[in-house]
Amino acid sequence: MPKTSTDTKRIVVGVSAAVAVIVIVLGLLTVGATAILDDFVFFALVIALLPFAIINYMDYRWRKAIDEHLPDLFRSIVQAQETGLTLPKALEEAAKREYGPLTSELKMMTVQISWGAKFEEALMSFAKRVGTVLTQRTVPMIIEASRSGGRVEKVFDPMGKFIQSTLLLEKERKTQTRPYIAIIYIALFVFLFTILMLFKTFFTNMENVPILITAVNSSAGLERTFLHLTLAQSFFGGLVAGKMGEGSVYAGLKHSLVMMIVSYAALRVFL
């Protein structure tokens, strides 16, 4: 999974937002402020959110792969230092192995050191490029261990175990939150089923009920209102699912898109 730079994210967000605005403006010029405009707005939202959701997921997978390979890296450093190599040399030897996306970052760090950069500066640059929580926690410990001297390999062994324990706890947390994410999806499906049943039974002969005629001009007005409510529930429910499942609101955009598309398709097809 390739790394997604900040500039790439900005370009994707800017282009998708511009295209979404163009779609909405096109809808206003062609159909005006009618019920059909909802379709243009919906597709504009999908266009605006889908690229960013994909980029964010790719970045999440890259960061996850980095964290998962850190214990293997520390084990390699310990093995190299036990043979008598210094810490910079141990990192250089470790960079020759395969650690997924972490390998390219290690090679970049060793190149910086070979060009004359200080070991601490190369490590700080590595932590800044990667930007994961675990690297930002472990790099200062590596720097302090390098400064203190002595048997530095004794620091890496418990550090690797700490990272492994953190990853296991993260997996356990995700497993425990899956039922709550499922509840969000189930709540949406129940809401959709209730709307469909109301329209198939109660609102079928709505024109014969004077109170409803006063409240709503037609069944089309109710359909449009329920469409807006369903899309809003799908969007914000997806954000909540992302926050609970992965600890990030942005990670919930994929849930929001799935639920919005399902809701839109269900209401358009069955109503």
C-alpha positions as CSV (number, residue, x, y, z in Angstrom):
1,M,0.0,0.0,0.0
2,P,1.7,3.3,-1.1
3,K,2.1,6.3,1.1
4,T,-0.3,9.2,0.6
5,S,1.3,12.5,0.9
6,T,-0.4,15.6,2.4
7,D,-0.2,17.4,-1.0
8,T,-2.0,14.5,-2.7
9,K,-4.7,14.6,-0.1
10,R,-5.2,18.4,-0.7
11,I,-5.3,17.9,-4.4
12,V,-7.9,15.1,-4.2
13,V,-10.1,17.1,-1.8
14,G,-9.9,20.2,-3.9
15,V,-10.7,18.5,-7.2
16,S,-13.5,16.4,-5.8
17,A,-15.0,19.5,-4.1
18,A,-14.8,21.5,-7.3
19,V,-16.5,18.7,-9.3
20,A,-19.2,18.4,-6.6
21,V,-19.9,22.2,-6.8
22,I,-20.1,22.0,-10.6
23,V,-22.6,19.1,-10.4
24,I,-24.8,21.1,-8.0
25,V,-24.7,24.3,-10.2
26,L,-25.5,22.2,-13.2
27,G,-28.5,20.8,-11.4
28,L,-29.7,24.3,-10.5
29,L,-29.4,25.5,-14.0
30,T,-31.2,22.5,-15.6
31,V,-33.9,21.5,-13.1
32,G,-34.0,24.4,-10.7
33,A,-35.0,24.1,-7.0
34,T,-37.2,21.0,-7.6
35,A,-37.3,17.6,-6.2
36,I,-35.0,16.3,-8.9
37,L,-32.3,18.6,-7.6
38,D,-31.9,16.1,-4.7
39,D,-30.5,13.6,-7.1
40,F,-27.8,16.1,-8.2
41,V,-27.0,17.0,-4.6
42,F,-26.7,13.3,-3.7
43,F,-24.3,12.5,-6.5
44,A,-22.3,15.6,-5.7
45,L,-21.9,14.4,-2.1
46,V,-20.8,11.0,-3.3
47,I,-18.3,12.7,-5.7
48,A,-17.0,14.9,-2.9
49,L,-16.7,12.1,-0.2
50,L,-15.6,9.0,-2.2
51,P,-12.1,10.1,-3.3
52,F,-11.2,11.4,0.2
53,A,-12.6,8.2,1.8
54,I,-10.4,6.1,-0.5
55,I,-7.3,8.2,0.1
56,N,-7.9,8.1,3.9
57,Y,-8.3,4.3,3.8
58,M,-5.1,3.9,1.8
59,D,-3.3,6.1,4.3
60,Y,-4.8,4.1,7.2
61,R,-3.6,0.8,5.7
62,W,-0.1,2.2,5.2
63,R,0.2,3.5,8.7
64,K,-1.2,0.2,10.1
65,A,1.4,-1.8,8.1
66,I,4.2,0.5,9.4
67,D,3.1,-0.2,13.1
68,E,2.7,-3.9,12.5
69,H,6.3,-4.3,11.3
70,L,7.9,-2.3,14.1
71,P,8.3,-5.3,16.4
72,D,10.1,-7.2,13.6
73,L,12.4,-4.2,13.1
74,F,13.3,-4.1,16.7
75,R,14.0,-7.8,16.8
76,S,16.4,-7.4,13.9
77,I,18.1,-4.5,15.6
78,V,18.6,-6.6,18.8
79,Q,20.1,-9.5,16.7
80,A,22.4,-7.1,14.9
81,Q,23.6,-5.4,18.1
82,E,24.3,-8.8,19.7
83,T,26.9,-9.4,17.0
84,G,28.7,-6.2,18.1
85,L,27.3,-3.6,15.6
86,T,26.6,-0.1,16.6
87,L,23.0,1.2,16.6
88,P,23.4,3.1,13.2
89,K,25.0,0.0,11.6
90,A,22.3,-2.2,13.1
91,L,19.6,0.0,11.5
92,E,21.5,-0.1,8.2
93,E,21.6,-3.9,8.3
94,A,17.9,-4.1,9.3
95,A,17.0,-1.9,6.3
96,K,18.3,-4.7,4.0
97,R,15.4,-6.9,5.1
98,E,11.7,-6.7,4.1
99,Y,9.3,-4.9,6.4
100,G,6.6,-3.9,4.0
101,P,6.3,-0.1,3.6
102,L,8.6,0.4,6.6
103,T,11.6,-0.8,4.4
104,S,11.6,2.2,2.1
105,E,11.5,4.6,5.1
106,L,14.4,2.8,6.7
107,K,16.4,3.0,3.5
108,M,15.7,6.7,3.3
109,M,17.0,7.1,6.8
110,T,20.2,5.2,6.1
111,V,20.8,7.3,3.0
112,Q,20.4,10.5,5.1
113,I,23.0,9.1,7.6
114,S,25.4,8.2,4.7
115,W,25.1,11.7,3.4
116,G,26.3,13.1,6.7
117,A,23.1,13.7,8.7
118,K,23.3,13.0,12.4
119,F,21.7,9.8,13.6
120,E,19.2,11.6,15.8
121,E,18.2,14.0,13.0
122,A,17.6,11.0,10.7
123,L,15.5,9.4,13.3
124,M,13.4,12.5,14.0
125,S,12.9,12.9,10.2
126,F,11.8,9.3,10.0
127,A,9.2,9.8,12.8
128,K,8.0,13.0,11.1
129,R,7.5,11.3,7.8
130,V,5.7,8.3,9.2
131,G,3.7,10.2,11.7
132,T,2.1,7.2,13.5
133,V,1.5,7.3,17.2
134,L,3.8,4.3,17.9
135,T,6.7,5.7,15.9
136,Q,6.4,9.1,17.7
137,R,6.5,7.3,21.0
138,T,9.4,4.9,20.3
139,V,11.7,7.2,18.4
140,P,12.5,9.5,21.4
141,M,13.2,6.3,23.5
142,I,15.6,5.1,20.8
143,I,17.4,8.5,20.8
144,E,17.7,8.5,24.6
145,A,19.0,5.0,24.5
146,S,21.6,6.0,21.9
147,R,22.7,8.9,24.1
148,S,23.0,6.9,27.2
149,G,25.2,4.2,25.7
150,G,25.7,0.8,27.2
151,R,23.8,-2.2,26.1
152,V,21.2,-0.5,24.0
153,E,19.7,-3.8,22.7
154,K,18.1,-4.3,26.1
155,V,15.9,-1.3,25.4
156,F,14.6,-2.6,22.1
157,D,13.4,-6.0,23.3
158,P,10.9,-4.7,25.8
159,M,10.0,-1.9,23.3
160,G,9.1,-4.5,20.7
161,K,7.0,-6.4,23.3
162,F,5.2,-3.1,24.2
163,I,4.3,-2.4,20.6
164,Q,3.1,-5.9,20.1
165,S,0.9,-5.6,23.2
166,T,-0.4,-2.2,22.0
167,L,-1.4,-3.7,18.6
168,L,-3.1,-6.7,20.3
169,L,-5.1,-4.3,22.5
170,E,-6.1,-2.3,19.4
171,K,-7.3,-5.5,17.6
172,E,-9.2,-6.5,20.7
173,R,-10.8,-3.0,20.9
174,K,-11.9,-3.3,17.3
175,T,-13.4,-6.7,17.9
176,Q,-15.4,-5.4,20.9
177,T,-16.7,-2.4,19.0
178,R,-17.9,-4.4,15.9
179,P,-21.3,-5.2,17.5
180,Y,-21.9,-1.5,18.1
181,I,-21.1,-0.7,14.5
182,A,-23.5,-3.4,13.4
183,I,-26.2,-1.8,15.6
184,I,-25.8,1.5,13.6
185,Y,-26.3,-0.4,10.4
186,I,-29.3,-2.3,11.8
187,A,-30.9,0.9,13.1
188,L,-30.6,2.4,9.6
189,F,-32.2,-0.7,8.0
190,V,-35.0,-0.6,10.6
191,F,-35.6,3.0,9.8
192,L,-35.7,2.3,6.0
193,F,-38.1,-0.6,6.6
194,T,-40.4,1.5,8.7
195,I,-40.5,4.2,6.0
196,L,-41.3,1.7,3.3
197,M,-44.0,0.1,5.3
198,L,-45.6,3.5,6.1
199,F,-45.7,4.5,2.4
200,K,-47.0,1.1,1.3
201,T,-49.8,1.1,3.9
202,F,-50.6,4.3,5.7
203,F,-49.5,6.9,3.1
204,T,-50.9,5.1,0.1
205,N,-54.3,6.9,0.3
206,M,-52.9,10.0,1.9
207,E,-54.9,12.3,-0.4
208,N,-58.1,11.1,1.4
209,V,-56.9,12.4,4.8
210,P,-57.5,16.2,5.1
211,I,-55.1,16.6,8.0
212,L,-52.2,15.2,6.0
213,I,-53.1,17.2,3.0
214,T,-52.8,20.4,5.1
215,A,-49.5,19.3,6.6
216,V,-47.9,18.0,3.4
217,N,-48.8,19.0,-0.1
218,S,-48.4,15.5,-1.5
219,S,-46.8,12.1,-1.0
220,A,-43.8,13.4,-3.0
221,G,-43.2,15.9,-0.3
222,L,-43.1,13.2,2.3
223,E,-40.8,11.1,0.2
224,R,-38.4,14.0,-0.2
225,T,-38.5,14.7,3.5
226,F,-37.8,11.1,4.5
227,L,-35.0,11.0,1.9
228,H,-33.3,13.9,3.5
229,L,-33.7,12.4,7.0
230,T,-32.4,9.0,5.9
231,L,-29.3,10.5,4.2
232,A,-28.6,12.6,7.2
233,Q,-28.8,9.6,9.5
234,S,-26.6,7.6,7.2
235,F,-23.9,10.3,7.0
236,F,-23.7,11.0,10.8
237,G,-24.2,7.3,11.7
238,G,-21.2,6.4,9.5
239,L,-19.0,9.0,11.2
240,V,-20.0,7.6,14.6
241,A,-19.1,4.1,13.4
242,G,-15.7,5.3,12.3
243,K,-15.0,7.0,15.6
244,M,-16.0,3.8,17.6
245,G,-14.3,1.3,15.3
246,E,-11.0,3.0,14.3
247,G,-10.9,6.0,16.6
248,S,-11.2,8.5,13.7
249,V,-14.2,10.4,12.3
250,Y,-12.6,10.5,8.9
251,A,-12.5,6.7,8.9
252,G,-16.3,6.7,9.2
253,L,-16.6,8.2,5.7
254,K,-16.6,4.8,4.1
255,H,-19.4,3.7,6.4
256,S,-21.3,6.9,5.6
257,L,-21.0,6.4,1.8
258,V,-22.1,2.7,2.1
259,M,-25.2,3.6,4.1
260,M,-26.0,6.7,2.0
261,I,-25.9,4.7,-1.2
262,V,-28.0,1.9,0.2
263,S,-30.5,4.3,1.6
264,Y,-30.8,6.3,-1.7
265,A,-31.1,3.1,-3.7
266,A,-33.7,1.6,-1.4
267,L,-35.9,4.7,-1.3
268,R,-35.6,5.4,-5.1
269,V,-36.4,1.8,-6.1
270,F,-39.2,0.9,-3.6
271,L,-40.9,4.2,-3.4
